Amino acid sequence: MSLVKLVEPIPAEELGRVHFIGIGGAGMSGIARILLKRGVAVSGSDARSSDLLTELRELGATVHVGHAASHIRDVNTVVVSTAIRDSNPELGEALRQNVRIIPRAAALAAVMTGKTGVAVAGTHGKTTTTSMLTVALQKCGADPSYCVGGQLVTTGLGADEGTGQAFVAEADESDGSFLMLAPRIAVVTNVEPDHLDNYGEPQAVYDSFARFVERIGETIVLCSDDPGAAELAPIARARGLKVVTYGEGEEADLRICDVVPRGLGVEFTLKGHGAVRLSVPGRHNALNATAVIAVALDLGLPFDEVRDGLAAFTGAKRRFESKGEADGVTVFDSYAHHPTELAADLRAARDVVAGAGRVIAVFQPHLYSRTRFFADEFGAALGLADEAIVLDVYGAREDPEPGVSGALVAGKVTLPAGNVAYAPDRAAVPALVAERARPGDIVLTMGAGDVTELGPRIVAELRSR
């Protein structure tokens, strides 16, 4: 489905009766939940049943399992995701009836209209930073509305309607749809080449973020440690935006010092403010937390309350999420699917074991195009583990490419050959991990595909050995 280009958001009250094609998706269901809580009539369909569909029915939505043209009845607006193909019968019927069709991002922009919009963008760290900001604002009593690309551990939800004025949203650059948002405040955590199946070449990624700056109303928060994000500062200043930078470098407005791992957390000092302690690991989370502080201060919230809110954040689903422990081995799961994300999580895992154990990475490449583009970089990132097990590619929306498989990545891993395994049979992975893991080790499953299902199976295998 091609994106519909919209210049300005449509207010939610003008959407009328809304039908979501693919309502069971994380982002789509979240927007539907918010509309339902505002009293908007919502219907939708999805290919298969799920707990999310059950929850939406309980909130009052009319939800269908399976797609059919007959579902487009008395509908004013149809919301689609990029996963919806042009052959979808509901999309075809909406076109026949001349019903307004908008992409998911335009629906998100609609529910943000009238609120103090805060959008978190960046190639990496969006979900964690958005989640962290949401929890911190909740703990400060601000009760924001939010729409996150994952689930908060604290609420089990990826989106909800709050009573406060702020609306915190994850801004997805993968298909360029973040250009439909018009936030008052925005964060850009970093800018690196990714989603080249959509953008074609790296410069187009940087250009899209420069265009995103044009959509921001007042304030942009940028990581000055990241060259791609830092390049946006002069563009933002030329537009008259307030620019707040953060990082470990001396030039940062909010400067991080003395980053120290603390078990499954990390502690750091924010110059001019004081110590901050997190319950999630990794230097990258110190940066994410500082972006949150910058936004909260811009919203007029006191630092001490924000710091306490950050300490209460225990993570988001699939972001270094614990899946259990058995026989002295702890298993975590991560959505990391870009080399930079793998490297950040593996460094965090090494901080957690603190020399008392080893790190075993179980990685499933996501998309054939991304695997081809970044095979060398994936290999280098996995070299930060002690042992690496590489699954075959999770193709998602792409067809296989000749010569592109998990073996391509396994062959690039910068570890001794005996410490690297290519495992095309996913079912064999739990036993393979159990053969290699020792008490004190961490196992980290990584990828945006169904590798997430392996965590509990690995724990069960470890218990039975």
C-alpha positions as CSV (number, residue, x, y, z in Angstrom):
1,M,0.0,0.0,0.0
2,S,1.5,3.4,-1.0
3,L,1.5,6.1,1.6
4,V,-1.0,8.8,1.3
5,K,0.8,12.1,1.5
6,L,-0.8,14.6,4.0
7,V,0.6,18.0,4.8
8,E,-1.3,18.8,8.0
9,P,-2.9,16.5,10.5
10,I,-6.7,15.9,10.5
11,P,-8.2,16.5,13.9
12,A,-9.4,13.2,15.4
13,E,-13.0,14.6,15.8
14,E,-13.1,15.0,12.0
15,L,-12.3,11.3,11.3
16,G,-15.9,10.1,11.8
17,R,-16.3,6.3,12.0
18,V,-12.9,4.8,11.6
19,H,-12.0,1.3,10.3
20,F,-8.5,-0.1,10.7
21,I,-7.2,-2.7,8.2
22,G,-4.8,-4.7,10.3
23,I,-6.1,-3.5,13.6
24,G,-4.2,-6.2,15.5
25,G,-0.8,-4.6,14.9
26,A,1.0,-2.9,17.8
27,G,0.8,0.6,16.4
28,M,-2.7,0.3,14.8
29,S,-4.3,-1.2,18.0
30,G,-2.8,1.6,20.1
31,I,-4.4,4.3,18.0
32,A,-7.7,2.4,18.0
33,R,-7.6,2.2,21.8
34,I,-7.1,5.9,22.1
35,L,-10.0,6.7,19.7
36,L,-12.3,4.3,21.6
37,K,-11.5,6.0,24.9
38,R,-12.4,9.3,23.2
39,G,-15.8,7.9,22.2
40,V,-15.0,7.5,18.5
41,A,-16.8,4.6,16.7
42,V,-14.0,2.1,15.7
43,S,-14.1,-1.1,13.6
44,G,-11.3,-3.2,12.2
45,S,-10.0,-6.4,10.8
46,D,-7.0,-8.6,11.1
47,A,-5.8,-11.8,9.6
48,R,-5.8,-13.7,12.9
49,S,-7.2,-13.5,16.3
50,S,-5.2,-12.2,19.2
51,D,-5.4,-10.9,22.8
52,L,-5.2,-7.3,21.4
53,L,-8.4,-7.9,19.3
54,T,-10.1,-9.2,22.4
55,E,-9.1,-6.1,24.4
56,L,-10.4,-3.8,21.6
57,R,-13.7,-5.7,21.5
58,E,-14.1,-5.2,25.2
59,L,-13.5,-1.4,24.7
60,G,-16.3,-1.3,22.2
61,A,-14.7,-1.9,18.8
62,T,-16.3,-4.1,16.1
63,V,-13.5,-6.4,15.1
64,H,-13.4,-9.0,12.4
65,V,-11.0,-11.9,11.9
66,G,-10.2,-12.1,8.2
67,H,-10.6,-9.4,5.6
68,A,-13.7,-8.9,3.5
69,A,-15.2,-6.0,1.5
70,S,-18.4,-6.2,3.5
71,H,-16.5,-4.9,6.5
72,I,-16.4,-1.4,4.9
73,R,-19.9,-0.3,5.9
74,D,-20.9,3.2,7.1
75,V,-17.2,4.1,7.4
76,N,-15.8,7.6,7.1
77,T,-12.1,6.9,7.4
78,V,-10.0,3.8,6.7
79,V,-6.6,3.5,8.3
80,V,-4.0,1.3,6.7
81,S,-0.4,0.3,7.4
82,T,2.4,-0.2,4.9
83,A,1.9,-4.0,5.4
84,I,-1.5,-3.9,3.6
85,R,-1.2,-4.9,0.0
86,D,-3.2,-3.2,-2.8
87,S,-5.1,-6.5,-3.4
88,N,-6.7,-6.3,0.1
89,P,-10.5,-6.5,-0.5
90,E,-11.3,-3.9,2.2
91,L,-8.9,-1.4,0.7
92,G,-10.4,-2.1,-2.7
93,E,-13.9,-1.5,-1.4
94,A,-12.9,1.7,0.4
95,L,-11.5,2.9,-2.9
96,R,-14.7,2.0,-4.7
97,Q,-16.8,3.9,-2.1
98,N,-14.4,6.8,-2.2
99,V,-13.8,6.6,1.5
100,R,-11.0,8.7,2.9
101,I,-7.9,6.4,3.3
102,I,-5.0,7.5,5.5
103,P,-1.8,5.7,6.7
104,R,-1.2,4.8,10.3
105,A,1.0,7.8,10.9
106,A,-1.7,10.2,9.8
107,A,-4.1,8.6,12.3
108,L,-1.4,9.1,15.0
109,A,-1.0,12.7,14.0
110,A,-4.8,13.1,14.3
111,V,-5.0,11.9,17.9
112,M,-2.0,14.1,18.8
113,T,-3.7,17.2,17.4
114,G,-4.7,19.6,20.2
115,K,-2.2,18.0,22.6
116,T,1.4,19.0,23.4
117,G,3.0,16.6,21.1
118,V,6.3,15.1,21.9
119,A,7.8,12.8,19.2
120,V,10.8,10.6,19.7
121,A,12.7,9.9,16.5
122,G,16.0,8.2,15.6
123,T,17.4,5.2,14.0
124,H,17.9,3.5,17.3
125,G,16.5,3.9,20.8
126,K,13.1,5.2,19.9
127,T,11.0,2.7,21.8
128,T,13.1,2.7,24.9
129,T,13.3,6.5,25.0
130,T,9.5,6.9,24.4
131,S,8.7,4.4,27.0
132,M,11.1,5.9,29.5
133,L,9.7,9.4,28.9
134,T,6.1,8.1,29.3
135,V,6.9,6.4,32.7
136,A,8.9,9.4,33.9
137,L,6.0,11.8,33.1
138,Q,3.5,9.4,34.7
139,K,5.6,9.3,37.9
140,C,5.7,13.2,37.9
141,G,1.9,13.2,37.8
142,A,1.7,14.6,34.2
143,D,-0.4,11.5,33.0
144,P,0.4,11.8,29.3
145,S,-1.3,10.1,26.5
146,Y,1.2,7.8,24.7
147,C,1.8,5.6,21.7
148,V,4.9,3.5,21.8
149,G,6.2,0.9,19.3
150,G,6.4,-1.7,22.1
151,Q,4.7,-2.5,25.4
152,L,5.5,-0.8,28.8
153,V,6.4,-3.3,31.5
154,T,4.6,-1.1,34.0
155,T,1.2,-1.1,32.2
156,G,1.4,-3.9,29.7
157,L,0.1,-1.5,27.0
158,G,1.7,0.2,24.0
159,A,-0.7,3.1,24.0
160,D,-3.3,4.8,26.2
161,E,-5.2,8.0,26.7
162,G,-4.0,10.1,29.6
163,T,-5.7,13.0,31.4
164,G,-2.7,15.3,30.9
165,Q,-1.9,17.7,28.1
166,A,1.2,15.9,26.8
167,F,1.1,13.3,24.1
168,V,4.3,11.2,23.8
169,A,4.7,9.3,20.5
170,E,7.4,7.2,18.8
171,A,8.1,8.6,15.4
172,D,8.8,5.9,12.9
173,E,11.3,6.8,10.1
174,S,11.3,3.4,8.4
175,D,8.9,4.4,5.7
176,G,9.2,8.2,6.0
177,S,5.8,8.4,7.7
178,F,7.2,10.4,10.7
179,L,7.0,13.4,8.3
180,M,3.2,13.4,8.9
181,L,3.7,14.3,12.5
182,A,3.9,17.9,13.7
183,P,5.1,17.8,17.3
184,R,5.8,20.7,19.5
185,I,8.9,19.0,20.9
186,A,11.0,16.3,19.3
187,V,13.9,14.1,20.2
188,V,16.4,12.7,17.7
189,T,18.5,10.0,19.4
190,N,20.7,9.3,16.3
191,V,20.7,9.2,12.5
192,E,22.3,6.3,10.7
193,P,21.6,4.5,7.4
194,D,18.9,1.9,7.7
195,H,15.7,0.8,5.9
196,L,17.7,1.2,2.6
197,D,15.0,-1.0,1.0
198,N,12.8,2.1,1.2
199,Y,15.3,4.9,1.1
200,G,17.7,3.5,-1.6
201,E,20.8,5.2,-0.4
202,P,22.2,6.5,2.9
203,Q,21.9,10.2,2.1
204,A,18.1,9.9,1.6
205,V,17.9,8.8,5.3
206,Y,19.7,12.0,6.5
207,D,17.6,14.1,4.2
208,S,14.4,12.7,5.7
209,F,15.5,13.7,9.2
210,A,16.3,17.2,7.9
211,R,12.8,17.3,6.6
212,F,11.5,16.1,10.0
213,V,13.1,19.2,11.6
214,E,10.8,21.3,9.5
215,R,7.8,19.7,11.1
216,I,8.8,20.6,14.7
217,G,7.0,23.5,16.4
218,E,9.3,24.7,19.2
219,T,12.1,22.5,20.6
220,I,14.4,19.8,19.3
221,V,16.5,17.6,21.6
222,L,19.6,16.1,19.9
223,C,22.3,13.7,20.9
224,S,25.5,15.6,20.2
225,D,27.6,12.4,20.5
226,D,26.0,11.1,17.3
227,P,27.3,12.8,14.1
228,G,24.0,12.4,12.2
229,A,21.9,13.9,14.9
230,A,24.4,16.7,15.6
231,E,24.2,17.8,11.9
232,L,20.5,18.7,12.5
233,A,21.4,21.4,15.1
234,P,22.3,24.2,12.6
235,I,19.3,23.3,10.5
236,A,17.0,23.6,13.5
237,R,18.6,26.9,14.7
238,A,18.1,28.4,11.2
239,R,14.4,27.6,11.6
240,G,14.3,29.4,15.0
241,L,13.9,26.2,17.0
242,K,15.2,25.9,20.6
243,V,18.0,23.3,20.4
244,V,19.0,21.3,23.4
245,T,21.9,18.9,23.0
246,Y,22.9,16.0,25.3
247,G,25.8,13.6,25.4
248,E,29.2,12.8,26.9
249,G,31.1,15.4,24.9
250,E,32.0,18.8,26.4
251,E,29.9,20.6,23.9
252,A,26.6,19.0,25.2
253,D,24.1,21.3,26.9
254,L,23.3,18.3,29.2
255,R,26.5,16.5,29.8
256,I,26.8,13.0,31.1
257,C,29.8,12.1,33.3
258,D,30.9,9.1,35.3
259,V,28.8,6.3,33.7
260,V,29.1,3.2,36.0
261,P,27.3,-0.2,35.5
262,R,25.3,-1.3,38.5
263,G,24.1,-4.9,38.0
264,L,21.1,-4.8,35.8
265,G,21.2,-1.0,35.9
266,V,23.5,1.9,35.3
267,E,24.4,5.1,37.3
268,F,25.7,8.4,35.9
269,T,26.1,12.0,36.8
270,L,24.4,14.8,34.9
271,K,26.6,17.8,35.2
272,G,24.9,20.6,37.0
273,H,22.1,18.4,38.2
274,G,23.4,15.4,40.1
275,A,23.4,11.6,40.1
276,V,20.9,9.5,38.1
277,R,20.4,5.8,38.7
278,L,18.5,3.6,36.2
279,S,17.1,0.1,36.5
280,V,18.0,-0.8,32.9
281,P,21.6,-1.5,31.8
282,G,23.9,0.1,29.3
283,R,25.7,3.4,28.5
284,H,23.1,3.9,25.7
285,N,20.3,4.0,28.3
286,A,22.2,6.8,30.1
287,L,21.9,8.8,26.9
288,N,18.2,7.8,26.5
289,A,17.5,9.0,30.0
290,T,19.2,12.3,29.4
291,A,17.1,12.9,26.4
292,V,14.1,12.3,28.7
293,I,15.4,14.8,31.2
294,A,15.8,17.4,28.5
295,V,12.2,17.0,27.4
296,A,10.8,17.0,30.9
297,L,12.7,20.1,31.8
298,D,11.4,21.8,28.7
299,L,7.9,20.9,29.9
300,G,8.6,22.6,33.2
301,L,8.9,19.5,35.4
302,P,11.4,19.5,38.3
303,F,14.6,17.5,37.9
304,D,14.2,15.6,41.2
305,E,10.8,14.2,40.2
306,V,12.0,13.3,36.8
307,R,15.0,11.5,38.3
308,D,12.7,9.5,40.5
309,G,10.5,8.6,37.6
310,L,13.5,7.4,35.6
311,A,14.6,5.2,38.5
312,A,11.1,3.5,38.4
313,F,11.4,2.6,34.7
314,T,12.0,-1.1,34.4
315,G,12.1,-1.4,30.6
316,A,9.9,-2.2,27.6
317,K,9.0,-5.5,26.2
318,R,11.7,-7.0,24.0
319,R,14.2,-4.3,25.1
320,F,16.8,-6.4,27.1
321,E,13.8,-8.2,28.6
322,S,14.5,-11.0,31.0
323,K,13.0,-14.3,29.9
324,G,14.1,-16.3,33.0
325,E,17.0,-18.0,34.6
326,A,18.0,-21.7,34.9
327,D,21.1,-23.6,36.0
328,G,22.9,-20.3,36.7
329,V,22.3,-19.0,33.1
330,T,20.1,-15.9,32.6
331,V,18.2,-15.4,29.3
332,F,17.3,-12.0,27.9
333,D,15.4,-11.0,24.7
334,S,16.0,-7.9,22.5
335,Y,14.4,-6.4,19.5
336,A,17.9,-5.3,18.2
337,H,18.1,-5.8,14.5
338,H,20.6,-3.2,13.3
339,P,24.4,-3.5,13.9
340,T,24.5,-0.5,16.2
341,E,21.7,-1.9,18.3
342,L,23.3,-5.3,18.6
343,A,26.6,-3.7,19.7
344,A,24.8,-1.5,22.3
345,D,23.0,-4.5,23.8
346,L,26.0,-6.8,23.8
347,R,28.1,-4.1,25.6
348,A,25.3,-3.8,28.1
349,A,25.3,-7.6,28.6
350,R,29.0,-7.5,29.1
351,D,28.5,-4.9,31.8
352,V,25.9,-7.1,33.5
353,V,28.1,-10.2,33.6
354,A,31.0,-8.0,34.8
355,G,33.6,-10.7,34.1
356,A,31.8,-13.4,36.1
357,G,30.4,-15.1,33.0
358,R,30.2,-15.0,29.2
359,V,27.8,-13.5,26.7
360,I,26.2,-15.8,24.2
361,A,24.4,-14.0,21.3
362,V,21.6,-15.7,19.4
363,F,20.8,-13.5,16.4
364,Q,18.2,-13.7,13.7
365,P,18.8,-11.3,10.8
366,H,15.7,-9.4,9.8
367,L,15.1,-8.7,6.1
368,Y,17.2,-10.0,3.2
369,S,18.0,-6.4,2.1
370,R,19.3,-5.4,5.6
371,T,21.3,-8.6,5.8
372,R,23.0,-7.9,2.5
373,F,23.6,-4.2,3.3
374,F,25.1,-4.8,6.8
375,A,26.6,-8.3,6.8
376,D,30.1,-7.0,7.7
377,E,28.7,-4.7,10.4
378,F,26.6,-7.5,11.9
379,G,29.7,-9.7,12.0
380,A,31.7,-7.0,13.8
381,A,28.9,-6.4,16.3
382,L,28.5,-10.1,17.1
383,G,32.2,-10.2,17.8
384,L,31.5,-8.4,21.0
385,A,29.9,-11.6,22.4
386,D,31.9,-14.6,23.5
387,E,29.9,-17.0,21.4
388,A,27.4,-16.3,18.6
389,I,24.6,-18.4,17.1
390,V,23.2,-17.1,13.9
391,L,19.8,-18.2,12.6
392,D,18.5,-17.8,9.1
393,V,17.0,-14.6,7.8
394,Y,13.5,-13.6,8.9
395,G,12.3,-12.3,5.6
396,A,9.1,-10.6,6.8
397,R,7.8,-8.7,3.8
398,E,10.7,-9.6,1.5
399,D,11.3,-12.5,-0.8
400,P,14.6,-14.5,-0.5
401,E,17.7,-13.3,-2.3
402,P,20.3,-15.7,-3.8
403,G,23.3,-15.9,-1.5
404,V,21.8,-14.0,1.4
405,S,21.2,-16.1,4.5
406,G,22.3,-16.4,8.1
407,A,25.4,-18.1,6.8
408,L,26.5,-14.9,5.3
409,V,26.5,-13.1,8.7
410,A,28.0,-16.1,10.5
411,G,30.9,-16.1,8.1
412,K,31.6,-12.4,9.0
413,V,31.6,-12.8,12.8
414,T,34.9,-11.8,14.2
415,L,35.3,-14.6,16.7
416,P,37.2,-17.9,16.6
417,A,35.4,-20.4,14.3
418,G,34.6,-22.7,17.2
419,N,32.7,-19.9,18.9
420,V,30.3,-19.2,15.9
421,A,27.5,-21.5,14.8
422,Y,25.1,-21.1,11.9
423,A,21.7,-22.6,12.9
424,P,19.3,-22.8,10.0
425,D,17.0,-25.0,12.0
426,R,15.4,-22.7,14.6
427,A,14.0,-25.7,16.6
428,A,17.5,-26.9,17.3
429,V,18.7,-23.7,18.9
430,P,17.6,-24.2,22.5
431,A,19.6,-27.5,22.7
432,L,22.6,-25.8,21.0
433,V,22.6,-23.0,23.6
434,A,22.3,-25.5,26.4
435,E,25.4,-27.3,25.1
436,R,27.4,-24.1,25.2
437,A,26.1,-22.1,28.2
438,R,27.7,-22.3,31.6
439,P,26.6,-21.0,35.0
440,G,27.2,-17.2,35.2
441,D,26.6,-16.7,31.4
442,I,24.0,-14.4,29.8
443,V,22.2,-15.6,26.7
444,L,20.7,-12.7,24.6
445,T,18.3,-13.5,21.8
446,M,18.2,-10.7,19.3
447,G,16.2,-9.8,16.2
448,A,12.9,-8.3,15.0
449,G,11.4,-11.7,13.9
450,D,10.2,-14.8,15.7
451,V,13.5,-15.3,17.5
452,T,11.7,-13.8,20.5
453,E,9.9,-17.2,20.9
454,L,13.2,-18.9,21.7
455,G,13.8,-17.3,25.1
456,P,11.3,-19.5,27.1
457,R,12.4,-22.6,25.2
458,I,16.0,-22.0,26.0
459,V,15.2,-21.6,29.7
460,A,13.2,-24.8,29.6
461,E,16.1,-26.6,27.9
462,L,18.6,-25.3,30.5
463,R,16.3,-26.6,33.3
464,S,16.2,-30.1,31.8
465,R,19.9,-30.6,31.1
